[in-house]
């Protein structure tokens, strides 16, 4: 019930747009440099050289255009047009990033849209689909997983849907495995030295109600 009181992302849009565009671009560039460091070093993103790909968070009213320049991904200044754009809601983009939904399902259900140069957009999507999720920093994987599950549960609660993730999150009934708790503790103790350590799967367990 409490999740229904959380405003949808569209309500946060005015606040999100208060973040200066320059700061948005710097944060995005730092995130891409960390998450995509290995594909950049391997040359897997060379197809982006001289090309511009847009990312739009529809319900937040935020959009960026990225390009490959000087061996790194750079966010373009406002007003630069994208050749292809991937567009979706904040919740669905989080679910995609956390590997809780796959791109094909989101496209089929019309929760994710690709406009412009289809070949460029599909090439970028296919590359991201092939990235091993365990290569992401452990702290980022945990944040993405928890954030995506919470956003999905809140959306389900607002729609009056009765699904397991929503019920588990709303009642605090989602119990993490011992291995995941150990991973979190290990991260706090040694920091980035364990970035390649895979996360244990979260197994939702619902306890019977009173």
C-alpha positions, 0 to 999 in steps of 0.5 A: 500500500505504501508503494502506491503513495510514491509519485510516478517518475513523471512527477519528478521530471521538473526536479530532474530538469533542474540539474544543469545539463553540463553536470548531467553530461559529466555524470553520464560520461563518467558512468559510461567510462566505467561501465563500458571500459572493457568494450572501449579498450577492445574496440567493440564500440568503434562502430560509434565513431562519427555516429550519434546515438540518443538516449531518452528517458521519456517520463523524466523528460531527459535526453542525451546524445552520445558519440565516440570521440578520442577513444571515449564516449562523450555526451554531446552539447544540447541541440546536437541531433541523434542519428538513432534514439532509444526511448523508454520509461525510467522503470523499463530502462532500469529493468533493461540495465539490470537484466531483469527484462530483455530488449526484445520483450520490451520492444515487442510490448512497445515499452521501448522504442527505437527511432532513426537509423535502425541499424545503428540502434540495433548494433548498439543494443546487441553489443550491450546485450552481449556484455557479461553482467558480472563485469559491471562493478559489484556495487553498481550491480546491486544498486541497479538490481535493487533500484529496478525491482523497487521501481517495478514494484512501485509501478505495479502497486500504482496500477493495482497489479498483484505480482510477486515482485511488487508484493515482496517489495511492498511488504519488505518480504524480499529476502536476499541470499546469504551469498549476496549479503556476504558480497555486500559486506565484502564490497564495503570492506575491500572496495573495488578490488572485488569488481569481478566477483559475480553477484549471487542471484536474489531468490524472492521468498514470501512468508505467509501473512498473519 
